[in-house]
Amino acid sequence: MASNSISFQILFPSPYSVEVSKLRQQLEEAHFAWASEWKRQQLDFKIENIRFVHDPHWNQRIFSLQAAHDGETWFWRATHAIVIFGGLSI
């Protein structure tokens, strides 16, 4: 066990640990500066929906995935019937 600690001290003398702690502190300071700047920029960011208006009947449109799942329109009800009949005839 003593040989492990001696070899560890030979490979990693104490000045290196001090240097690593200084680099770690500089890294943490740089990260803190970056994070605070990023948060400041996020306050200026505002999501705007300028291209699309809300469609209250979006789930009742023929090519809507929700309408295809629910079968809200005649087209999807007929498609469901054809698929079920085709599946049962196999």
C-alpha positions in Angstrom: 0.0 0.0 0.0 2.9 2.3 0.8 4.4 1.7 -2.6 1.2 3.0 -4.3 1.3 6.3 -2.4 5.0 6.8 -3.2 4.5 6.0 -6.9 1.5 8.3 -6.9 3.6 11.1 -5.4 6.3 10.5 -7.9 3.9 10.7 -10.8 1.8 13.6 -9.5 3.9 15.9 -7.3 2.0 18.6 -5.3 2.8 21.6 -7.7 0.7 19.9 -10.4 -2.3 19.7 -8.1 -2.0 23.4 -7.4 -1.8 24.2 -11.1 -4.8 22.0 -11.8 -6.8 23.8 -9.2 -5.9 27.2 -10.7 -6.9 25.9 -14.2 -10.2 24.6 -12.7 -10.9 27.9 -11.1 -10.2 29.7 -14.4 -12.5 27.2 -16.2 -15.3 27.8 -13.6 -14.9 31.6 -14.0 -15.1 31.4 -17.7 -18.1 29.1 -17.6 -19.8 31.4 -15.1 -19.2 34.4 -17.4 -20.5 32.5 -20.4 -23.6 31.3 -18.5 -24.5 34.8 -17.2 -24.1 36.3 -20.7 -26.2 33.5 -22.2 -29.0 34.1 -19.7 -28.8 37.8 -20.4 -29.3 37.2 -24.1 -32.2 34.8 -23.4 -34.1 37.6 -21.8 -34.0 39.5 -25.1 -35.2 36.5 -27.1 -38.9 36.5 -27.7 -40.8 33.8 -29.6 -43.2 35.3 -32.1 -45.6 33.3 -34.2 -45.9 35.6 -37.2 -46.4 33.1 -40.0 -49.3 30.9 -38.8 -52.6 31.8 -37.2 -54.3 29.3 -34.8 -56.8 27.1 -36.6 -59.5 26.0 -34.1 -60.6 23.2 -36.5 -57.1 21.7 -37.0 -58.1 18.2 -35.9 -61.1 18.1 -38.3 -59.1 18.7 -41.5 -59.0 15.8 -43.9 -55.1 15.6 -44.0 -54.7 16.1 -40.2 -53.0 13.3 -38.4 -55.3 13.8 -35.5 -58.4 13.4 -37.8 -56.8 10.3 -39.3 -56.4 8.8 -35.8 -59.8 9.8 -34.5 -61.8 9.2 -37.7 -63.5 12.6 -37.5 -64.1 13.1 -41.2 -65.9 10.9 -43.7 -62.7 10.3 -45.6 -60.9 8.7 -42.6 -64.0 6.8 -41.5 -64.2 5.2 -45.0 -60.4 4.6 -45.0 -60.7 2.8 -41.6 -63.5 0.7 -42.9 -61.6 -0.3 -46.0 -58.4 -1.2 -44.0 -60.4 -3.2 -41.5 -62.3 -5.1 -44.2 -59.1 -5.6 -46.2 -57.4 -6.9 -43.0 -60.2 -9.3 -42.2 -60.3 -10.7 -45.8 -56.6 -11.9 -45.6 
